[in-house]
Amino acid sequence: MPKALLDFMGFKFFFWSNEEKRMHIHVCKGDPRPNATKFWVTPDEVSLAFNDNTISDQDLNRIEKYIYANRETIITRWVKYFGI
């Protein structure tokens, strides 16, 4: 479970190993967990895949913008970690 980005607003950003092939990032506060909020990430887009209802809509919007601004880093780290 590598970290994908620096913490932001107290949230952690991470990948789960071999969870699924489509590029995405998980977000949570506290200890990482498998059912954490998930965003799909592509070179052109970031979209919410799943929210575990612990993150407010206002924070989700801020997080999505942060992920979008850092999507190149996420993609690079995904490719390096998963070897894709």
PyRosetta script that sets phi, psi and omega in degrees:
from pyrosetta import init, pose_from_sequence

init()
pose = pose_from_sequence("MPKALLDFMGFKFFFWSNEEKRMHIHVCKGDPRPNATKFWVTPDEVSLAFNDNTISDQDLNRIEKYIYANRETIITRWVKYFGI")
pose.set_psi(1, 81.9)
pose.set_omega(1, -179.5)
pose.set_phi(2, -80.2)
pose.set_psi(2, 147.9)
pose.set_omega(2, 172.1)
pose.set_phi(3, -71.4)
pose.set_psi(3, 139.8)
pose.set_omega(3, -178.6)
pose.set_phi(4, -100.6)
pose.set_psi(4, -31.3)
pose.set_omega(4, -179.4)
pose.set_phi(5, -143.4)
pose.set_psi(5, 169.7)
pose.set_omega(5, 172.1)
pose.set_phi(6, -69.0)
pose.set_psi(6, 154.5)
pose.set_omega(6, 175.8)
pose.set_phi(7, -58.9)
pose.set_psi(7, 148.0)
pose.set_omega(7, -178.6)
pose.set_phi(8, -142.5)
pose.set_psi(8, 123.0)
pose.set_omega(8, -179.6)
pose.set_phi(9, 56.7)
pose.set_psi(9, 29.3)
pose.set_omega(9, -179.5)
pose.set_phi(10, 83.9)
pose.set_psi(10, 1.2)
pose.set_omega(10, 179.7)
pose.set_phi(11, -94.8)
pose.set_psi(11, 146.9)
pose.set_omega(11, 175.8)
pose.set_phi(12, -104.5)
pose.set_psi(12, 146.1)
pose.set_omega(12, -178.3)
pose.set_phi(13, -122.8)
pose.set_psi(13, 125.1)
pose.set_omega(13, -171.8)
pose.set_phi(14, -154.3)
pose.set_psi(14, 166.4)
pose.set_omega(14, 173.3)
pose.set_phi(15, -110.5)
pose.set_psi(15, 148.3)
pose.set_omega(15, 166.9)
pose.set_phi(16, -99.6)
pose.set_psi(16, 137.4)
pose.set_omega(16, -179.1)
pose.set_phi(17, -68.2)
pose.set_psi(17, 129.2)
pose.set_omega(17, 173.1)
pose.set_phi(18, 52.6)
pose.set_psi(18, 35.9)
pose.set_omega(18, 179.0)
pose.set_phi(19, -76.8)
pose.set_psi(19, -50.5)
pose.set_omega(19, 175.6)
pose.set_phi(20, -162.6)
pose.set_psi(20, 162.6)
pose.set_omega(20, -171.5)
pose.set_phi(21, -82.3)
pose.set_psi(21, -27.6)
pose.set_omega(21, -178.7)
pose.set_phi(22, -67.1)
pose.set_psi(22, 132.2)
pose.set_omega(22, -174.6)
pose.set_phi(23, -65.8)
pose.set_psi(23, 128.4)
pose.set_omega(23, -179.8)
pose.set_phi(24, -158.7)
pose.set_psi(24, 170.0)
pose.set_omega(24, 178.7)
pose.set_phi(25, -137.6)
pose.set_psi(25, 142.5)
pose.set_omega(25, 177.2)
pose.set_phi(26, -99.9)
pose.set_psi(26, 152.1)
pose.set_omega(26, -177.6)
pose.set_phi(27, -138.3)
pose.set_psi(27, 134.3)
pose.set_omega(27, 173.6)
pose.set_phi(28, -162.6)
pose.set_psi(28, 167.9)
pose.set_omega(28, 169.2)
pose.set_phi(29, -103.3)
pose.set_psi(29, 148.9)
pose.set_omega(29, -178.9)
pose.set_phi(30, 80.0)
pose.set_psi(30, -153.8)
pose.set_omega(30, -178.1)
pose.set_phi(31, -70.7)
pose.set_psi(31, 134.8)
pose.set_omega(31, 176.6)
pose.set_phi(32, -58.6)
pose.set_psi(32, 142.3)
pose.set_omega(32, 179.7)
pose.set_phi(33, -141.3)
pose.set_psi(33, 151.9)
pose.set_omega(33, -174.8)
pose.set_phi(34, -60.2)
pose.set_psi(34, -30.1)
pose.set_omega(34, -177.9)
pose.set_phi(35, -93.6)
pose.set_psi(35, 21.6)
pose.set_omega(35, -179.4)
pose.set_phi(36, -66.1)
pose.set_psi(36, 159.3)
pose.set_omega(36, 176.1)
pose.set_phi(37, -52.5)
pose.set_psi(37, 142.5)
pose.set_omega(37, -176.1)
pose.set_phi(38, -131.9)
pose.set_psi(38, 138.8)
pose.set_omega(38, 174.0)
pose.set_phi(39, -121.2)
pose.set_psi(39, 133.6)
pose.set_omega(39, 169.7)
pose.set_phi(40, -74.7)
pose.set_psi(40, 143.1)
pose.set_omega(40, -178.7)
pose.set_phi(41, -132.3)
pose.set_psi(41, 128.4)
pose.set_omega(41, 171.7)
pose.set_phi(42, -131.2)
pose.set_psi(42, 170.7)
pose.set_omega(42, 178.4)
pose.set_phi(43, -59.1)
pose.set_psi(43, -24.9)
pose.set_omega(43, -175.6)
pose.set_phi(44, -110.2)
pose.set_psi(44, -11.2)
pose.set_omega(44, -169.2)
pose.set_phi(45, -150.8)
pose.set_psi(45, 150.8)
pose.set_omega(45, 170.2)
pose.set_phi(46, -130.6)
pose.set_psi(46, 130.1)
pose.set_omega(46, 179.2)
pose.set_phi(47, -142.6)
pose.set_psi(47, 146.1)
pose.set_omega(47, 180.0)
pose.set_phi(48, -69.2)
pose.set_psi(48, 126.2)
pose.set_omega(48, 177.4)
pose.set_phi(49, -97.0)
pose.set_psi(49, -39.7)
pose.set_omega(49, -174.9)
pose.set_phi(50, -160.4)
pose.set_psi(50, 136.4)
pose.set_omega(50, 173.8)
pose.set_phi(51, -123.3)
pose.set_psi(51, 128.1)
pose.set_omega(51, -179.1)
pose.set_phi(52, -79.6)
pose.set_psi(52, 12.5)
pose.set_omega(52, 177.4)
pose.set_phi(53, 67.4)
pose.set_psi(53, 17.5)
pose.set_omega(53, 175.0)
pose.set_phi(54, -102.4)
pose.set_psi(54, -5.9)
pose.set_omega(54, -179.3)
pose.set_phi(55, -114.0)
pose.set_psi(55, 126.8)
pose.set_omega(55, -178.4)
pose.set_phi(56, -68.1)
pose.set_psi(56, 159.0)
pose.set_omega(56, 177.7)
pose.set_phi(57, -58.7)
pose.set_psi(57, -39.6)
pose.set_omega(57, 179.3)
pose.set_phi(58, -62.0)
pose.set_psi(58, -45.8)
pose.set_omega(58, 178.1)
pose.set_phi(59, -67.9)
pose.set_psi(59, -37.6)
pose.set_omega(59, 177.4)
pose.set_phi(60, -59.0)
pose.set_psi(60, -40.5)
pose.set_omega(60, 178.1)
pose.set_phi(61, -63.4)
pose.set_psi(61, -43.1)
pose.set_omega(61, 178.6)
pose.set_phi(62, -65.1)
pose.set_psi(62, -43.3)
pose.set_omega(62, 179.8)
pose.set_phi(63, -63.5)
pose.set_psi(63, -44.2)
pose.set_omega(63, 179.3)
pose.set_phi(64, -59.7)
pose.set_psi(64, -41.3)
pose.set_omega(64, 177.7)
pose.set_phi(65, -65.2)
pose.set_psi(65, -39.6)
pose.set_omega(65, 178.0)
pose.set_phi(66, -63.8)
pose.set_psi(66, -44.9)
pose.set_omega(66, 178.3)
pose.set_phi(67, -63.1)
pose.set_psi(67, -43.6)
pose.set_omega(67, 179.9)
pose.set_phi(68, -60.3)
pose.set_psi(68, -43.9)
pose.set_omega(68, -179.9)
pose.set_phi(69, -65.0)
pose.set_psi(69, -23.8)
pose.set_omega(69, -176.9)
pose.set_phi(70, -114.3)
pose.set_psi(70, 18.2)
pose.set_omega(70, -174.8)
pose.set_phi(71, -62.6)
pose.set_psi(71, -32.5)
pose.set_omega(71, 178.3)
pose.set_phi(72, -63.9)
pose.set_psi(72, -40.9)
pose.set_omega(72, 177.4)
pose.set_phi(73, -64.3)
pose.set_psi(73, -43.8)
pose.set_omega(73, 179.3)
pose.set_phi(74, -60.2)
pose.set_psi(74, -47.1)
pose.set_omega(74, -179.0)
pose.set_phi(75, -62.2)
pose.set_psi(75, -44.9)
pose.set_omega(75, 179.3)
pose.set_phi(76, -60.6)
pose.set_psi(76, -44.6)
pose.set_omega(76, -179.3)
pose.set_phi(77, -69.4)
pose.set_psi(77, -35.6)
pose.set_omega(77, 177.0)
pose.set_phi(78, -61.7)
pose.set_psi(78, -50.4)
pose.set_omega(78, -178.4)
pose.set_phi(79, -61.3)
pose.set_psi(79, -43.9)
pose.set_omega(79, -179.8)
pose.set_phi(80, -64.7)
pose.set_psi(80, -43.6)
pose.set_omega(80, -177.1)
pose.set_phi(81, -71.4)
pose.set_psi(81, -45.7)
pose.set_omega(81, -176.2)
pose.set_phi(82, -91.0)
pose.set_psi(82, -9.6)
pose.set_omega(82, 177.2)
pose.set_phi(83, 68.5)
pose.set_psi(83, 33.1)
pose.set_omega(83, -178.3)
pose.set_phi(84, -95.0)
pose.dump_pdb("model.pdb")
